[in-house]
Amino acid sequence: MNILQTILADHYEEMLYILHPRISVIENVEKMIHCGGPSFGGAMYHCPHCRENGSSLPFAATAAFAPLKCTKCGKIMLLLEIYYNHHPVSLQELYEKAMQKHLPRSPAKSKFLLSPLHS
């Protein structure tokens, strides 16, 4: 935990019961407290160039993503698996969930058919 996380965690209950903040403020403070921890999930990386096995990298509360570079050769490592709620999730499963949300409900209205990642 960094110093900001420690301060927020130490004064979290005071903030809730004395200041009565909006729900969005509470959510952002909780994200800050748990940032970089296993509660946001993580990803497993592997370098295809030098066969260096990467380690699990926890996700942060921010939405930014920077590819992980190999410590031996400096090339960008491949994303192997994503861990969410302590369970591995395949990229195919994430793709299918995203497509279910964005595709029209009835096939008659759809003009284009999206193919899966691996045909």
N, C-alpha and C positions, 0 to 999 in steps of 0.2 A: 504494500500500500504506500502510495506517495503521501506527502504532507497534506494536500487538499482532501484526499480521501479520508485520512485520519480525522481531520477537523470536522468534516461533514458527518462522519459516522459518530463521532463523540457528541455532536449537538443535534442529531437527527430528531430525537424525541422532543427536545425543547422546541425545535422548529415546528413540529407537528402540532403540539398542544398549546403553544403560546402564540405563535404567529398565524396559525390556521391558513397555510398557503393554498393556492389553487392546485387542482389535481395535476396539471401540466408541470408545475414547479416540483411537486413531490416525485413525479415520474423522472424528471431530469436529475434530481438529486440522487435518486436510487440508481440511475444509470451511472452516474459519476462514482458512487461508492463501489459498485460492482464492476467497474470498467477494468478490462484485462483479466478478469477472473473466469473460472470455468462456467459460470452461469450464463454467459453469452455464447457459449459454444466455442469451437475452434476448428482448425484445419490441419491436415497432415500433408506434408510436402515431401517431394523426392526429386533429386537432380538426375535427369536422363543422360547428361553428358559425362559426368565422372562417377555415376552410380552412388553418389553420397546420399545416405538416408537422412532426410530432414527430420525435424521434430514437430511435435504438436505446437501450434501457435494459437494462443487464445485470441478471440475476437475482442475488439474494444467497443465502446459505446458509440464511437463515431461511425459514420457511414463510409468514410474514405477507405480505399483499398489500395495498397501498394504491393506489387508482387515481391515475394521473398527471393533473395539472391543466395546462391550457394556460397558457402564460406571457403571452399577449395578453389573452384574455377570462376566464380563470379557470374555465372549464367543464371537466368531466371529459372527457378524450380517449378515443377509441375504440381498442380493441386491434385492429391490423391483422393482424399475423403474429407467431408465436412462433418463435424460433430456438433449436434444440437441436442440439448437436454440429455447429454451423456450417451447419445446413441449415434452411430454412424449413419449418415444420409447420403445416398448416391446422387451424383449430379443429374442423372436421368430422372430420378424421383422429383428433384427440385424443378426440373424443366417441365415435367408433366403437371405438377401442381400449378406452376405459373401459367401454363397454357389453359388449364381448366378455368382459371379465373378470367382470362381475357378472350377466350373463344366464345362466339355466340351460342346461345342455348340450343337453338334448333338448327339442324344441318342445312335446311332449305334456305336459310338466310345467309349462310356462309358462302362467300365468293371464292375464297382461297382455302385450300387445305394445307395445314402445316405438317410437315413430316417430322418424325422424332429425330433426335440427335444422331442415333446410329441406325441407319436403314440397312 
